[in-house]
């Protein structure tokens, strides 16, 4: 059963991960590490995600979200019903598929290219699916509302793209994203939309 983590209780402030990292660290080992820590804390509570090969015009990432929990009305006939969200990179839209019938419900415009969602790196904060995009090679974090299928929030101009992965930390108000063009990983405070810290990783993480 999919269920979203409760954000009602305010967790204690987490120390900046950058203070405890070596000055140069590869993106994959680093994000695997923070992803594992976040997954251990959030695994019982975040929506399962699957991945398809990103390409143009082939689909990018897929996410399964319980439709009955997200949408009120005729389509929400059962809390067990699920919708598969197919993020199409080339056309910058989202195709919604009924998981039970395997039929396409509709395709909605998104205006962003979602390239990567991983089942081992948490992206669901209880309200939004967080990922990244880099229009005009400027990296930004984006929050997608699964109910309205729109980009509801943006943390803009994090650095020079491309990006390859964004992961929520143990405190789902915090995230880490690689900034490949600037050879670093940025740590984000999502409510304020600010970069809290950065750490160098070497060339093109």
C-alpha positions as a Markdown table, in Angstrom:
| # | Residue | x | y | z |
|---|---|---|---|---|
| 1 | Unk | 0.0 | 0.0 | 0.0 |
| 2 | Unk | 1.3 | 3.4 | -0.9 |
| 3 | Unk | 1.0 | 6.1 | 1.7 |
| 4 | Unk | 2.6 | 9.5 | 2.0 |
| 5 | Unk | 4.8 | 10.5 | 5.0 |
| 6 | Unk | 3.2 | 12.8 | 7.5 |
| 7 | Unk | 4.7 | 16.3 | 7.5 |
| 8 | Unk | 2.6 | 17.4 | 10.5 |
| 9 | Unk | 5.4 | 16.9 | 13.0 |
| 10 | Unk | 8.4 | 19.1 | 12.6 |
| 11 | Unk | 11.6 | 17.0 | 12.7 |
| 12 | Unk | 14.7 | 18.4 | 14.5 |
| 13 | Unk | 17.0 | 20.4 | 12.2 |
| 14 | Unk | 19.5 | 18.2 | 10.4 |
| 15 | Unk | 23.1 | 19.3 | 10.3 |
| 16 | Unk | 24.4 | 20.2 | 6.8 |
| 17 | Unk | 25.7 | 17.1 | 5.1 |
| 18 | Unk | 28.4 | 19.1 | 3.4 |
| 19 | Unk | 30.2 | 19.6 | 6.8 |
| 20 | Unk | 30.8 | 15.8 | 7.1 |
| 21 | Unk | 31.9 | 15.1 | 3.6 |
| 22 | Unk | 35.4 | 14.9 | 2.0 |
| 23 | Unk | 36.1 | 17.9 | -0.3 |
| 24 | Unk | 35.9 | 15.9 | -3.5 |
| 25 | Unk | 33.5 | 13.0 | -3.9 |
| 26 | Unk | 32.0 | 11.3 | -6.9 |
| 27 | Unk | 28.3 | 11.9 | -7.6 |
| 28 | Unk | 27.3 | 8.3 | -7.8 |
| 29 | Unk | 28.9 | 7.1 | -4.5 |
| 30 | Unk | 27.6 | 10.2 | -2.8 |
| 31 | Unk | 24.0 | 10.1 | -4.0 |
| 32 | Unk | 23.9 | 6.3 | -3.4 |
| 33 | Unk | 24.9 | 7.0 | 0.2 |
| 34 | Unk | 22.5 | 9.8 | 0.9 |
| 35 | Unk | 19.8 | 8.0 | -1.0 |
| 36 | Unk | 20.3 | 4.9 | 1.1 |
| 37 | Unk | 20.0 | 6.9 | 4.3 |
| 38 | Unk | 16.9 | 8.7 | 3.1 |
| 39 | Unk | 15.3 | 5.4 | 1.9 |
| 40 | Unk | 15.9 | 3.8 | 5.3 |
| 41 | Unk | 13.9 | 6.6 | 6.9 |
| 42 | Unk | 11.2 | 6.9 | 4.3 |
| 43 | Unk | 10.9 | 3.5 | 2.6 |
| 44 | Unk | 7.6 | 2.6 | 4.3 |
| 45 | Unk | 6.0 | 5.9 | 3.3 |
| 46 | Unk | 6.9 | 7.0 | -0.3 |
| 47 | Unk | 5.3 | 6.0 | -3.5 |
| 48 | Unk | 7.1 | 3.3 | -5.5 |
| 49 | Unk | 8.8 | 4.6 | -8.6 |
| 50 | Unk | 10.0 | 2.8 | -11.7 |
| 51 | Unk | 12.4 | 3.9 | -14.5 |
| 52 | Unk | 12.3 | 3.7 | -18.2 |
| 53 | Unk | 15.1 | 4.7 | -20.6 |
| 54 | Unk | 15.0 | 8.4 | -21.3 |
| 55 | Unk | 15.0 | 9.5 | -24.9 |
| 56 | Unk | 13.3 | 11.5 | -27.6 |
| 57 | Unk | 10.5 | 10.9 | -28.3 |
| 58 | Unk | 10.5 | 7.8 | -26.0 |
| 59 | Unk | 9.1 | 8.1 | -22.5 |
| 60 | Unk | 11.4 | 9.3 | -19.7 |
| 61 | Unk | 10.5 | 8.2 | -16.1 |
| 62 | Unk | 7.5 | 6.4 | -14.8 |
| 63 | Unk | 5.9 | 6.8 | -11.4 |
| 64 | Unk | 3.1 | 4.8 | -9.8 |
| 65 | Unk | 0.8 | 6.9 | -7.5 |
| 66 | Unk | -2.4 | 5.7 | -5.9 |
| 67 | Unk | -5.1 | 7.5 | -7.9 |
| 68 | Unk | -7.8 | 7.1 | -5.4 |
| 69 | Unk | -5.8 | 8.9 | -2.8 |
| 70 | Unk | -4.9 | 11.8 | -5.1 |
| 71 | Unk | -8.1 | 12.7 | -7.0 |
| 72 | Unk | -11.7 | 13.1 | -5.7 |
| 73 | Unk | -14.7 | 12.4 | -8.0 |
| 74 | Unk | -15.8 | 9.7 | -10.4 |
| 75 | Unk | -12.3 | 8.4 | -11.1 |
| 76 | Unk | -11.6 | 7.9 | -7.4 |
| 77 | Unk | -13.7 | 4.7 | -7.1 |
| 78 | Unk | -11.2 | 2.8 | -5.0 |
| 79 | Unk | -8.3 | 3.8 | -2.8 |
| 80 | Unk | -6.5 | 0.7 | -4.2 |
| 81 | Unk | -6.7 | 2.1 | -7.8 |
| 82 | Unk | -3.4 | 3.2 | -9.2 |
| 83 | Unk | -2.3 | 5.4 | -12.0 |
| 84 | Unk | 1.0 | 5.1 | -13.8 |
| 85 | Unk | 2.6 | 8.5 | -14.7 |
| 86 | Unk | 4.7 | 8.4 | -17.9 |
| 87 | Unk | 6.9 | 11.5 | -18.2 |
| 88 | Unk | 7.6 | 12.0 | -21.9 |
| 89 | Unk | 10.9 | 13.8 | -22.4 |
| 90 | Unk | 10.6 | 14.8 | -26.0 |
| 91 | Unk | 7.0 | 16.3 | -25.8 |
| 92 | Unk | 7.4 | 17.6 | -22.2 |
| 93 | Unk | 4.1 | 16.1 | -21.1 |
| 94 | Unk | 2.7 | 13.3 | -18.9 |
| 95 | Unk | 0.7 | 10.3 | -20.0 |
| 96 | Unk | -1.6 | 8.9 | -17.3 |
| 97 | Unk | -2.3 | 5.1 | -17.5 |
| 98 | Unk | -4.8 | 3.1 | -15.5 |
| 99 | Unk | -2.6 | 0.4 | -13.8 |
| 100 | Unk | -5.5 | -2.1 | -13.6 |
| 101 | Unk | -6.8 | -1.9 | -17.1 |
| 102 | Unk | -3.5 | -0.8 | -18.7 |
| 103 | Unk | -5.4 | 1.8 | -20.7 |
| 104 | Unk | -4.3 | 5.4 | -21.3 |
| 105 | Unk | -6.5 | 7.9 | -19.5 |
| 106 | Unk | -5.1 | 11.1 | -21.0 |
| 107 | Unk | -1.9 | 13.0 | -21.7 |
| 108 | Unk | -1.4 | 16.4 | -20.0 |
| 109 | Unk | 1.2 | 19.1 | -20.8 |
| 110 | Unk | 3.9 | 19.6 | -18.2 |
| 111 | Unk | 6.4 | 22.0 | -19.7 |
| 112 | Unk | 9.4 | 20.2 | -18.2 |
| 113 | Unk | 11.6 | 17.3 | -19.1 |
| 114 | Unk | 11.6 | 14.7 | -16.4 |
| 115 | Unk | 14.5 | 12.4 | -17.2 |
| 116 | Unk | 15.2 | 10.3 | -14.1 |
| 117 | Unk | 13.2 | 8.9 | -11.2 |
| 118 | Unk | 14.7 | 6.1 | -9.2 |
| 119 | Unk | 13.2 | 3.5 | -7.0 |
| 120 | Unk | 16.2 | 3.7 | -4.6 |
| 121 | Unk | 16.3 | 7.5 | -4.3 |
| 122 | Unk | 13.2 | 9.1 | -2.5 |
| 123 | Unk | 11.4 | 11.9 | -4.4 |
| 124 | Unk | 8.0 | 12.0 | -2.7 |
| 125 | Unk | 7.6 | 14.4 | 0.2 |
| 126 | Unk | 4.0 | 13.7 | 1.0 |
| 127 | Unk | 2.7 | 16.4 | -1.4 |
| 128 | Unk | 4.9 | 16.6 | -4.4 |
| 129 | Unk | 7.2 | 14.5 | -6.6 |
| 130 | Unk | 10.6 | 16.3 | -6.6 |
| 131 | Unk | 13.0 | 16.1 | -9.5 |
| 132 | Unk | 15.1 | 18.4 | -11.7 |
| 133 | Unk | 15.3 | 20.0 | -15.1 |
| 134 | Unk | 17.9 | 22.2 | -16.8 |
| 135 | Unk | 16.2 | 24.5 | -19.4 |
| 136 | Unk | 18.9 | 26.6 | -21.2 |
| 137 | Unk | 21.5 | 24.6 | -19.2 |
| 138 | Unk | 20.5 | 26.2 | -15.9 |
| 139 | Unk | 19.7 | 23.6 | -13.3 |
| 140 | Unk | 16.5 | 23.8 | -11.3 |
| 141 | Unk | 14.6 | 21.6 | -8.9 |
| 142 | Unk | 10.9 | 21.1 | -9.7 |
| 143 | Unk | 8.0 | 19.8 | -7.6 |
| 144 | Unk | 5.2 | 18.0 | -9.6 |
| 145 | Unk | 1.7 | 17.9 | -8.1 |
| 146 | Unk | 0.4 | 14.4 | -8.9 |
| 147 | Unk | -3.2 | 15.5 | -8.5 |
| 148 | Unk | -3.1 | 18.4 | -11.0 |
| 149 | Unk | -0.1 | 17.1 | -13.0 |
| 150 | Unk | 1.6 | 20.5 | -13.0 |
| 151 | Unk | 4.9 | 21.9 | -11.9 |
| 152 | Unk | 3.8 | 23.4 | -8.6 |
| 153 | Unk | 7.1 | 24.7 | -7.3 |
| 154 | Unk | 10.5 | 25.6 | -8.7 |
| 155 | Unk | 13.9 | 26.1 | -7.1 |
| 156 | Unk | 15.5 | 28.0 | -9.9 |
| 157 | Unk | 19.1 | 28.8 | -11.0 |
| 158 | Unk | 20.9 | 26.3 | -8.8 |
| 159 | Unk | 23.9 | 26.2 | -11.2 |
| 160 | Unk | 25.1 | 25.1 | -14.5 |
| 161 | Unk | 23.6 | 22.0 | -16.0 |
| 162 | Unk | 23.2 | 19.3 | -16.7 |
| 163 | Unk | 21.8 | 17.5 | -13.7 |
| 164 | Unk | 21.5 | 13.7 | -13.3 |
| 165 | Unk | 19.7 | 13.1 | -10.0 |
| 166 | Unk | 17.8 | 14.7 | -7.2 |
| 167 | Unk | 17.2 | 12.9 | -3.9 |
| 168 | Unk | 15.2 | 13.9 | -0.8 |
| 169 | Unk | 17.1 | 13.5 | 2.5 |
| 170 | Unk | 15.9 | 12.0 | 5.8 |
| 171 | Unk | 14.2 | 15.3 | 6.4 |
| 172 | Unk | 12.0 | 15.5 | 3.3 |
| 173 | Unk | 12.2 | 19.3 | 3.3 |
| 174 | Unk | 15.8 | 18.9 | 2.3 |
| 175 | Unk | 17.3 | 17.6 | -1.0 |
| 176 | Unk | 20.6 | 17.0 | -2.7 |
| 177 | Unk | 21.1 | 17.5 | -6.5 |
| 178 | Unk | 24.2 | 17.2 | -8.6 |
| 179 | Unk | 25.3 | 20.2 | -10.6 |
| 180 | Unk | 27.5 | 18.7 | -13.2 |
| 181 | Unk | 28.5 | 21.9 | -15.0 |
| 182 | Unk | 29.8 | 23.4 | -11.8 |
| 183 | Unk | 31.4 | 20.1 | -10.5 |
| 184 | Unk | 29.5 | 20.0 | -7.2 |
| 185 | Unk | 26.5 | 18.7 | -5.3 |
| 186 | Unk | 24.0 | 21.3 | -4.0 |
| 187 | Unk | 22.0 | 20.9 | -0.8 |
| 188 | Unk | 18.6 | 22.5 | -1.0 |
| 189 | Unk | 16.1 | 23.8 | 1.6 |
| 190 | Unk | 12.9 | 23.2 | -0.3 |
| 191 | Unk | 10.4 | 25.3 | 1.7 |
| 192 | Unk | 12.6 | 28.4 | 1.3 |
| 193 | Unk | 13.8 | 27.5 | -2.1 |
| 194 | Unk | 17.4 | 28.2 | -1.2 |
| 195 | Unk | 20.8 | 26.4 | -1.7 |
| 196 | Unk | 22.0 | 25.8 | 1.9 |
| 197 | Unk | 25.4 | 24.4 | 1.1 |
| 198 | Unk | 27.5 | 22.9 | -1.7 |
| 199 | Unk | 30.4 | 20.4 | -1.9 |
| 200 | Unk | 32.9 | 19.8 | -4.7 |
| 201 | Unk | 32.9 | 16.4 | -6.4 |
| 202 | Unk | 35.5 | 16.6 | -9.1 |
| 203 | Unk | 34.9 | 16.9 | -12.8 |
| 204 | Unk | 31.4 | 16.6 | -14.2 |
| 205 | Unk | 29.6 | 14.6 | -11.4 |
